[in-house]
């Protein structure tokens, strides 16, 4: 049938004619139109133009009736559509009674394209019917007309593969191509399917068994249609094969997209076990994210081995490209449905036919997947393919039709029942014919069916789609869907043709999937953590609503993009992390308590877990990342930690004040006495008194450093330390001003430990504060230490090596067995005023030093904490004595410090060690001096920079500029702020060593000696 409608338009002016054409074009109606404005011109063009449809516009009812009669004289079936500006019922009724095919108000002119298209199609159908009726030479007109109005395509091939018969619908298959005598149907079959189809054709001649084949048909190179066909042999009364009959149906629409659903639905596997269809969630690239247990019944795969497979890999090669193509189209159409039929490889290696429906939920903020339910229709297709043989050609076509067929009278009585009806209803033909159709309709569906039946009989060749529950002989109801065509005016038929099929399983499956989808949405919506899933190259395939909120990125903007483009996280030290890439590379899970996320200029702290997703064979198919925003939690913890430190300082304030008074008394007293001794010439006694003052000063320094640690915290500064001295000083600091005393068992040969002294002091402080609370009436805390050499796995969570074991034992009330496992948990406390962070902080500090802390306790007897710290197998005295006794300095040192007294003190120390010293007040003066000496070819061997110089250039800026002048400059950073991050990671900022103020000659020698050893 021609794609352009020959349209004759009668109207009053050329402007109205152009308006009508514009409306038709906006409705995508292709017309070959001619406009006339006078009745005589209209009568002439009826014969000359040979229109297939007429549109007449006028307010004059008599003129319209006259034009209608003239059109009927030329062609009784010529469609006549009235376009009237008069919004009254009477003219419309009169014109329709006079024979007009349709009546449209000009105010509703947008309905015109549909009316013209429909009337033109009906006219072409009537022309085709007249031609068929005139050419038909067969007696059984009833069966022939049924065949002519079937939607299926029918054609016959002789033994030379020539077409001997085609149904009218065959021309629709050809699109614009014209069917001629030499037409070869196989040439328009897709090359990829042609061989298979021709093989089926030849096998029919050798073996008359019914066969079914699906193939692609290309009437034009740019047009592809998918056909589902049944091939049967037509034999004569002697059993000789005369023709091959092909009954085909266009199934292209099955390849379009349905809804999609993506999320691991393992929580609902039990709910899906009783669903007859297999249901899988797949991502846009075919990876199976979840599948129901019925997959084993349908395809032979267990759920655990099916998840992770690429679904496209098990689709038949001939069907794979069309399925992927349709799926790609589906991805671009959210919330669309796609029906598919394809061959799928069973676990046993055989190919099975599947009917499936896909639902695109990729843009659903929760699901983010394609929901795909499918069933094995191999046997169903085989039974559909088994067409009955018949002596009479048209009867064979009907009896082997895909749908059931009923013929109905104008009062809805059943006058004929096709053979396949018994399969659906269970009733024999004689039990059905003569009954009203309502007798087989569910009571709840009768009103709807009757309404459609009324619309059906109002107009000849009216078509209605009807679905309802059909009564079976066993008393059950089955859902059927069919098409009813009003052919009551066909003289040889005089019936309504109703062909229908059983769609119960599809209805049930659709309802089940809908209910399951709703449950999934509700469940996923309640998940508070952000969940992101990627494929094996790091592209986002799923992101839930919580992840959207955390990352401030919508699902639409994220899916399909690399995860690195929407997630940029850093560790606490500023190092950039790519968690998905790390998991894809190592295939091991990652768990990080604190990742820093930069979002809209704001920094958020995340807890994150990234884990690989593997299929049953252990192949990596993606990564799942779970995120939780713990920014507020960290702020709360830090605030509580600061509160804990303030609480500790409050407890210790009285004792510290007492100790500081004692220390200052010792310093002042010893210095004043030493001055008197010097005046009397007693040098030896003066040195002894100055040594005592020095020790008291060191004690004051240690107290100051500990107070700085507790009040401000800070990054760790690890160095090799004498643990014995630290234990004594920290314990004395912690019991100051209290009714608790400490006893020590500390051998002189304890190993050296590489620790942050302030943090380990904080651990000891926390333990002794707890002991003081456990002994409100006073008591003794015993602190012991010993060297330990641990073998592999000797102690849980500790690597083999050298350790110092520290024990802190009190005589307090003890800890109950119920509370003992929880004492290291954050915020757990049995004290009314405690924060619950003291022991949690001690545990964290121990682990960060690659050590451990454990506890034993007996109620009423006391508690013992045991700490393990990694050690070097060398004693403190050996290290100090070796360095001090053997050190000899040489070279020139630039000393930059804003305090003149410190410059004098440090210069004296350096000069006594053999160095030449040049001093500077700030960084600018230091840079100038460095450049001058460099030009004189007498450059500096070492630079000591003060980190903080009020009002001047400090250490960080100075070292940066100095490195530009001399990349090989050796610079030591010095500061009294040991909690500054630069002091903890000095090498990161361009320094070679760190020197914490105040320092003694021994500490200066230790730093200088390490640099000389490394030179």
N, C-alpha and C positions, 0 to 999 in steps of 0.2 A: 504494500500500500504506500502511496506517495507520501512523502513527509510534509509537503505543502498543501494546504487546503485551498481549493478553488472557491473563492468567496465573492458572491455578488452582493453589494451593499446598496440599498436604496435609502436615500436621506435627502434632506432639504437643501443642503449646501456642502460645498467642498470642505469648509471648516469642520462641519460635523463629521464628514467622512474621515478627515485626518485624525480627529479625536478618537474615532472608533479604531482606526489602525494603530494608534499609539497605545490604546488600552490592550489590544491583542498582543502587540509586541512586548509590553511589560509582563504579560502572562506567558511569555515564551511560546506563543502560537505562531508557527510559520504559515503564512497565507500568500496565495497568488490572488490578489483582490482587484476588483473593478468597481468603481463607484458610479451610480446613475442618480439623476435628480428629477427625472420626468417619467410618468407611467409608460409612455410609448417607448422611451429608451430602455426601461426595465423589461418590457415585453420582447423587444428586439434582442437584448443581450441574453435573455433566457435561452434562446436558440443558438446564438453565435458564441457566447462565452462558455457555455456548458459548465455552469457552476455545480459544485457538489454540496454547497450550503448557501442559504440566503439569510441576510440580516436586513430587516426593514424597520426604519425609524420614522414615525409620524404621529401627530396628535389626532389625525383624521381616521376614525375607526372604519368608516365605509371604504376609504382608499386602501387601508391595509387588508380588508377582506377581499377587495377586488384583486389586489396584487397576489394574495394567497391563492385565489382560484386560478389565475393565469399560471402560476408556478405549478399547480397540481395538474393542469392540462398538459404541460410539457413533460413533467415527471411526477407521478403520484407519490413517490417516496422521497422527493427532494426535501431535505430539512428546511424548515421555515421558522426563523427565530425573530420574535417581535421585540423591538427596543422602544419602549413607550415612556414619555415624560408624565403621563397621567397616572397618579397614584390612587386608582379606584379599582374595586373588585370587578364591577360589571364589564368594562372593556376586556379585561383579562379573560373572564369566563367565556364571553362571546367569541373571542378570537381562538381560544383553545377548543371550544366546541366546533368552530368552523374548520379546525384542522391544523392550527399552528402547533408546532412541536414544542416551543418554549416561549415564555413571556417574561421579560426582564424590565424592571423599572430603570429609568436612566439614572436615578439616584443610587442604584445598586449596580452601575455599569461594570464594576470590578468582577462581577459574576459572569460577564460575557465570555471571557476566554474559555472558562470551563464548559459553558453551554455550547459554544461553537465546536470545541474539541469533541465533546461527547456526541453531539448530533452528527458531526462528520463521520466519527467512528461507526455510529449506528447505521448511517447511510451506506458506508462501505460494507458493513456486515450484511445489510439487506441485499446489496448488489451481489455479494459473494453467494449469499443463500439462493438468490434467484438463478445464478449461473449453475450452482451445484444441482439445484432441483431440475433445471432443464437438461443437464448432461447425465443425470443419474439413470442407470439402466437396471437397477436392482430393485427387487420386489419389496424387501423389508425396509420401507421408508422410515419406520419408527426407529430401528436400530441405527440406520445411517445418520439421521438427524442428531441422535444422541452423540454419535461419534463426531459429527461436524462441530458440535458445541463443546466438546471436551477441551480442556486446557492443554492436554498432552499433545505432543507432536508425533505424527505417525507417518511412516513411509515404508514402501516395499522395494526390495532389491531382488533382481533375478540373478541367475548363475553367472552373468557377465558383470555383476556389480552395477547394473543400470537401474535407474529409478523407474519403476512402473506405476507408482502411485505415491502421492504426497497429500497429507491433510492440509486444509487451508492455513493452519497455524505454522506450517513449514515456511511459508513466505516471510513470516515475522522473524524467523530464525535467520534468514538471509540478509536482513536489514535492507540496504539499498540495492543489493545484487539482484539481478533478474534471473529467474529460473527458466532455462531453455532446455531443449531436447538433449543436448550433449553435456548437460551438467554432471560433473563427477563429485559426489558428496564427500569422498575421501580426501579430495584436494583441499577442502576447507577445514579439515581436522588438524589440530596443532601437531607439528612434526614430532613433538615429544610423545604424543598419544597415538599417532597414526598407525604405527606398527602393531600396537596392542589391539586396536579396534579391528584392523584388517585380519589379525589372527583369529579374533572372535568370529568374524564373518565367515572365514574359511572353515573353522571348526564346526559351525552350524551345519554346513553342507555334508560334513563327514559324520557328525553325531548330532541328531536333532534335539539334544538337551537344551533347555532354556538357559540363557546366560545373561549376566548383568555386567555393564561396564560404564564407568564415568569417564568423560573425556572433555577436552577443551575444543571448542568450535570457533573458528575465525572466519566469518564472512568477509571481513576486511582485515588488512594487516594490523590496523590499530584497534580493532574490536575483538575481544575475547569473551565467549560465553561458555559457561560450564553446563554440561548436559549429564543427566543421570538417565541411562537408557537400559531397556530390556530387549534382548534379541531372541527371537523364536522362529522356528521353522513352520511354514504353512504347507501342509501336505494335502494331496488330493485324496479321493476316496480309495485309491489303491496304495496309499502310504508313501507315495513318491513326493519328495520335497520339490515344491514349485517356486516358492519365494522365501526370502528371509524378511520377516516383519520386525520393524524397529519401533518401539514406543519410547519416546524420550520426553524429558521434562527439563526446562531451564532451571538450574539450581544456583545461579550466580549469587542470588541474595543470601544464600547460606554462608557465603564467605565473608560477610560483613560483620562488624564488631558489636558484641554485646557488652555487658558490664564487666568490670574487673575488680578483683579484690586481692589485696596483698597483705598478708600478715601471717605470722606463724600461729596456726590455730590449734596447737597441740592440746590446749585446755578443752577443746570441743571435739576431740577425736571420738570420744565415747558417744556424743550426740550424733555424729555422722556415720557411725558403724551400721545403722539400720537403714540408711538411705540406699536405694537400689542403684542409683547412678554413682559413678566415680566422680569425686569433686576435688579439684586441685586449684591451688593458688599459684600463679606464675608471675614472674616479673616481665617487663616489656621485651626481654631478650630470650624468653623461653625457659628460664631457670625455675624449677619446681621448688616453691618455698614451703608448701604444705600439701598433703594429699590424704584423702580418707582411706580407711581400711578396705573399702569396697574396690579400691584399685587392684587388689589381689584377685578379686573375683573377675574383674573386667579385663585386666591386662596381665595378670599373673605375677605382678610385682608386689612385694611387701612394702608397706609405707616407708619403713626406714631406709630401704634401698632405692626407692623412687625419688624421695626428697633430695634435691641437689642435682638431679639429672637435667639435661636440656631437653624439654619436651619435643622440640623440633627435630632432634636427632633420631627419634623413634618413629617419625612420620614417614610414610612411603616416599621415596625420592620423587615420584611423579606428582605427588600431592604437596610436597614440602614447600616449594616455591610459592604456589598459590596461597597456602595457609599463612606463610610468613608475610606475603604481600598484603593479605587481608588484615593480619594482625597489625602491620605497620599503619594501615589506614585507621584501624580501630584506635590506636594510641592517640591519634589527632582528634578523636571525637569522644570526649568524656561523656559518660552515662549513656552510651549507645550499646545496643545489643548486636551480636554477631552469631549467626547460625552457620555451623561448619559440618561438612561430611568429608571424611578422609580415611585413608587406610593407616593403621597403626601397627607397629611390630609388637606381637605378644612376647612374653618372657620365654615361651617355648620356641620362638623363631618364626612362627606363622604370622601372616598378615590378617588383621581383623578390621572390619569396617566400623567406624565410630560416627555417631551423631552427637554433636556437641553444641553448647551455647556458651558464648563468652560475654562477660559483662565488664565494661571498662570502668573500674573504680580507681584508676591511677591518680586522679586528681582529688580523690577523697582524702581529706586530711588525716584520717585514721587508717584506712585500709591500704591505700597505695599499692594496689596489685590488680591483677586480672583474675576474676573468679571464673573458672572453667568447669562446667559439669558435662559429662559425656557418658555414653553407654555403648555397649557392643550391639550393633545392629546387623552383624554378619548373617545370622540366621534369618532375621527379618527381611533383609535384602534378598537372600536366597529364595525365600518364599514369595516375595514380590516378583522375583524374576521368573518363577515357575508359571508361565502363562498356559492356560488351557488350549489344547488344540481343537480346532473346529473345522467342519467342512465348509462352513459359510464364513467368508473373510471378515465381514463387519462384526459378526457375533463374536468371533475370536478376539477382536480388538476390545469389545466391551467386557467380555468375561475375564480378560487378563488385565483390565485396568487397575491402576494403583488404588483408586478410591472406590468406595461403595456408591451405588447409584440407586436412587428412588425416583419414580415418576409420580407426580402429584396432580390431582385435578384441581379445579378452581375452588372447591370447598375443602381442600387439604386432605382428601382421601388418597391413600396410596394405591396407585394403579399398576405399578411395576416395581419389582425389586431385583437388583442385580445380584448375581451369584455370590459376590464377595460380602454382601450384607449379612449373611448368616454368620460369618466369622466374627463380626463386631457385635451383633445383637443376640446370636444364639437361636433366633427364630427361623423356622423354615419359610420359604417363599409363600406357601399357601397360608401360613399363620399370620403373615404380614399384609398381603394384598387385600384391599377392601377396608382396612382399618383406618381411622383418622390418624393423622400424624401426631395429634396431641396425646394419643394413647401411649406413646413411647417417650413423651417429654416429661421430665421431672416437674412436679407441681410448682416448684418455685421458679421455674424457667418458662412456664406456659405463657404468661403475660408478655414477656419480651419476645418470644418466638411469634406469637400472634400479631404483635405490632409490626414486626418485620414482614410477616406474610401479607398483611394489609398493604404495606408499601409496595410489595412485590407485584401484586396483581393489579395495581392501579395503571400500570403502563406496560405495554408489550416490550419484551426483551429487557426488562428491568432486572438488574442483578443485585443480590443481597448476600452478604457474608453472615452466616448464622452459626453460633456456637451454643450448645446446651448439653445437659446431662441426659443421656439416652438410656432407656430401660432395657436391660438384658433379660433373657428368658429365666436366668437363675435369680431374678429379683434385684440384682445389683444395678448400679448406674455407672456408665462410662461417659467421660467427656468426649464429645465429637465436635469437629469444626468442618464446615462445608460451605459450598457456594451454590445458591439457588438462582436459576435463570428462567425467566418467564417466557416460555415458548407456547403459550396457550393459543396464540393466533396462527401458529404454523399448521397448515391444513392437514398434514400427514402425521403430526405429533399431538397437538392440542394437549399439552401437559407442561407442568413445571419440572424442569430437570434439577434434581438436588443430588450433588455428589459430595460425599463427606468422608472423613477419616477419624480414627480413634486417636485423641491427643491426651489421654488421661495421664500417662507417665510424664509428659512434658509439663502438664499443669501442676501435677504433684511436685515434680522436681523444682519448678519455678517457685512454687509457694514455699518449699523447704529451704531453697537457697535464700529467698527473701527473708524468711524468719531467722535463718542462721546469720545472714549478713547483719541484721539488726542487733542480734545478740553480740556479735563481734564488735560492732561499733560502740555499743554501750560499754563493753569490757575495756576496749582499747582507750576509750575516752577517759576512763578512770585511772589510767596509768600515769603516775606523777613524773617518773623519770623520762628524760628525752631518749628516744631510740632512733638510731640512724643505721641503715643497712646499705652496704655498697657491693658492687660486683668485684670481679678479680682485678680490675684496672683502677679501682678507687672511685668509680662513678656512683653517685647517690641513686639508689633504687627505692628507698623507703625513708620517710621521716614522719614521726607522729607530731601531734599538736604540741606536746611538751617540748620537743626539740625545737619546733618553730619559735616558741616563746623564749627558750634559753639563748638561741642563736640570733633571734630577731630576723629570721629569714623565712619566707613563705615556702610551702611545699612546691608550688609552681615554679619558683625561682631556683629551687635546689635540685629537683629530680633531673637526672641525666647529666648533671655537671660534676666535675671532679670535686671530691670532698675538701681538698685543699683550698678551693676557691671560696668556700663558705665557713670553714673552720680553721682558724689560726690560733694555736695555743702555744704557750711558753711554760717552761718550768720556773720554779721560784728564782733561779739564778739567771733568768733571761734567755735561756737556750730555747731555740725554736724546735717544736716537736711536730712530727707527722705520724700520729698514732696508727692510722690506717695503713700507711706505707710500711711502718715497722712490722705490723702484724702480717701483712702480705709477704714481707721478706722473710721473717723468721717463723711464721706460722705458729707463733706462741702468743698466748693472751698477755695483755698489758693491763696493769691496774696502778693508777696514780692518784694519790689523795689530793694533790694540789696542782692543777694546771691553771694557768692564767689565760683567760680569754679576753681579747680586745674586741669590744663591741660598741660601736658608735662613740668612740673616744673614751669609753668607760672600761675599766678592768674588772672582770668577774673571776672568782675562784671556783673551779669545778672539781668534783670527784668524777673520775672517768674509768671505765672498763672497756677495753677493746678485745674482742675474741674472734678467732677465725671460724667461718662456717664451712664445714666439710660434709661431703656426701658419704654414702655408705662405704664407698671405696677409698675414702680418705683423701679424695681430691678437693682442693680448695675451691670454693665457689663464691666466696665473698667474705665480708667482715661485718660484724654487728658492733656498734658503738653505743654504750649506755652512758648518759651524762646526767649529773645532778649538780645544780647550782648551790654551792655551799658557802657563798660569799658571806651571807648574814651569819651562818653558823660559825665561820672562822672569826668574824668580827666579835661575836659573843665570846668565843673561846679566848681570844686575845685580851678582851676586856676583863674576863675572869682571871686570866693569867696575871695581868697587871694588878688586879685586885689581890690575888694571892701573894704577889711579891710585896705589895704595900702592907698586907697583913703580916708578912714575915718581918718586914722592917719595923713595924710597930712593936712586934713581940720582942725584937732584939734591940730596940732603940736605947732602953735604959742601960743594958749591959755594954753596948758600944760606947755610950757616953762615958761610962765608968772606965772602960779600957783606954779610950783616947786620953782621958785625964791622966791615967797612970803612965801611958806612953810619953805624953808631953812632959810629965814630971821627970821621967827618966832622961829624956833628951836634954832638957834645960839643966837639970841637976848635974849630969855627967859633964856637959860642956863647961858649965861654970866652974866645977871642981878642976877640970882639965886646965883651964886658964890659970888657976892659982898654982897648979903643979908646974906649968911651963915657966911661970914667973920665978919659981924657986929652983928651976933647973932640973926637975924630976921628969925627964923625957919618957922613960919607960912607963911610969904610972900614967902620964898624959895619954900615951898611945892606948893604954888599956881602957881608960875612961872614954876616949873618942870611939873606940871599937864598940863599947856598950851603947853609946849614943847612936852609932851607925845601925846596930841591930834593932834598937828601938824605932829608928826611922824606917827600917825595912818593914817592921811590924805595922807601922802606920800606913806605909804604902800598900801592904797586902789588904789591910782593912778598907782602904779607899777603893782598891780595885774590886773587892767583893761588893761593896756598897754600890759601885757603878753598875756591876752586873745585875744586881737585884733590882735597882731602880729603873734601868733603861733597857736591859737585855742587850741583844746584838748578835751579829754573825759570829760563828765560832772561829777562834784563833788557836790552832793546834800547834803545840811545840813539845819537844822532849822535856819531861819534867820529873822531879823527884816526888813520887807519890806519897812518901812518908811525911815529908815536910807539909805537903798540902793537906793531908788528913789531920795532922795536929793543929795547923792553923785554922782550918775550916771548923773543926769540932770546937776549938776554943772560942771562936767567933759565935758559934751557934748556942753555946751554953752560957754565954756572958750574962751576968745579972740574974741567973736562975738558981734553983735549988738542986740542979742536976750536975753531976761531975762526970768527966770522961776518963777512962783508963785505956792504955794503949799497949799493944803487942806488935811492934813494927820492927822486923829485923833490919840490920844495917845494910844487908846485901840485896835489898829489894831491886827488882828490875826497873829500868827506866820505862816510862809510859809516854806515848804521844797523844796529848790531850789538850782540850781547852780547859785551863785551870778554873776559870770562872764558872763554867757549866758544871764541872765535876764538884766544885765547892757548893754549887746550888743543890746538887743531889744529896751531898752529905748534910747540908742545912735542912733539906726537906725531911730526911730520915730522923735527924735529931729533934726537930720541931715535933714530929709525930711521937717520938719517945717522951718528950717533955709532957705532951698531952696525956700519954698513957701512964705517966708517973706524976700525978698532981701533987703528991706529998714528997716528991724528990726521989732520987735513986742514982744508979750508976749505969752509964752507957759504955759498953766495952767495944773497942774498935781494934780489930786484928787485921793483918795483911800477910800474905805469903806468896812466894813464887810458885807458878803451876806451869807444867808443860803438858798440854792436852793432845791426845792422839785423835785420829779421825773418828768422828761421831761419838767421842767419849762423853761430851756434853751436848745436849740438844741445841741446835741453832748456832753453834760456835764452830768455826773452822779450826783445824789442827794448828798448833803453834804455841808460842809463849804468852802467858797471861799473869797478871797479878790478881789474886783473889782477895777481896775486901769483905769483912764481915762486920756488921753493926748490930749489936745485941743489947736490948733493954730489959728491964725487970718489971715491965708494966702489966696491964690487965690482959694483954693478948688479944687475938682476933679470932672470932668464931669460925667454925668450919663452913658455915653458910656464907659468910662474907669474904672468906679468904680468896676464892677464885676471882673476885670482882674488884679487888683493891686497886688494881692498875687501870681500871676503866675510868675514862674522863667523867667528872662530875659525881662519881660515887663517893660518898662520905657518910660517916656515922656521927660526925660532929655537928652541932647545931649551927655553928658559925663558919664551918669550913666550906671551901669552894669545890673540893673534890678533884683539884688539878695537880696537887703536889706530887703524889706518887705517879700520876699519868705523865707529868713532865719528867720525872726521874727515869721512868721507863723509856721515854722517847730519847732522852739524852744518852742513855746507855746504849740503845740500839744504834744511834747515830755515830757512836764511837766504835761500832762493830763489836760491842760487848753485850752483856746481859745483866739482868737483875731478877732475883727470885726471892721468895719469902717462905719461912716456916714459922709457926706460932702455936703456942699452947695457952688456952684460956687460963688466966690467973698466974702464969709463970713467966710470960714474956714473949718477945718476937725477935727474930733474927733475919736481917736482910743480907743477901750475899750478892756481891757485884763482881763481875769479871771484866777486866780491861786488857786489851792487847798490849804486849810489852816487848821491849828489846832486851836481849839477854846480855845486859851490861849494867853495872851498878852506877849510882849517881856519883859516888866519890871517885870512881875510876875515870869517869868522863871529865869531871871538873878538874881533878888533879892533872890529868894528861894535858888538857888544854892550857891551863894557867902556867904550868911549869915549862912547857915547851914552846909557847908562842913567842915569835919575834916579828915585829911589824916593820914595814918599809914602804916608802912611797909618800904621795901627797894627797891630803884629804881636804875637800871643800865642805865646810860645816855651815848649814843655813838654819838659823833659829832666831826668832824675834826676841827671846829672853837672853840678856847679856850674861846673867849668872849661869845659865845652862851652857852658853857658848864657852864661858871660862872653864866650867867644870869638865865639859866634854873635851875641850882642847887639852887640858892638863892630862886627862886620861890617855888620849891618843898620843900626845907627845911622850908620855912615860912609856908607851908601848913601842916607840920608835918611829912614829909618823910625823911628817911636816903638816901643819894645819893652817888653813886660811879660812877666816870667818866671814859671814854675810848676814845682814839683818832680815832680808826677805828674798823672794824669788828673783825680782828684777836685778838686785845687786849680785845675786849668785850667778845668774846668766851672764851678766857683764864680766864678772871675774873669770868665769869658765872660758869665755870667748877670748879674753885678753891672754890668759895663760896658754890657750891653745895656739894662738898666733905666735907666741914666744917659744913655741916648741917645748914648753914645760907644762904640759897638761896635767890634769888631776887624775889620780888612779881610782879615786873613790869619792862619792858625794853622799853626805847624810842630810836629808831634807826633812824639816818639820812639816807635818801634814797640814796643820792649821796655823795661819799667821794672820791675826786680826788686822784688817786695814791694808794688808799687803798680799802679794802673790804667794799662794800656798803651794803645798807639795804636788798636788795633782796637775795644776796648770804648768808648774815649773818643769816637771818631768816630761810632760808632753812636748813642750818647746825644746827642752834639752835633747830629747831623742831625735828631733828633727835636725839639730846641729851636729849631734854625734850619736848615731844609732848604737854604738858599742859602749856608751857610758854606763858605769856600774853605780846604781843609785839605791841607797837604803832609805826606807821611810821610817820616821820616828814620830810617835805621838803618845800623849797620855790618855787618849780616847781609844782604849783597846776594843771597844765595842763597835768601832767604825768598820764598815764592810771592807774598806781598803786594807785594813790591817789583817783581815782574814784571808783575802785573796789578792795579796800585794802583787804577785807576778802578773795577774790579769791587767794591772794598771801600769806596768812597765818597770816595777821595782824588782831588785834581786834579793832583798832580805827585809826583815822588819825588826825594829828595836823599840820595845815598849818602855815609856818613861814611867817612873824613874828607874834607872838601871845602874848596876854596879860594874866595876871593872871586869869581874868574872863574866857577866852577861855580855858585855861589849866584846871581850876576848872570844866568847863562844860564837858570836855572829861573825866576827872578822875571821876567825879560824875556819869556819865553814866555807867562807868565800875563798880563802886562800887554798883550801883543799879542792874546791871545785874549779879553780882557775886553770 
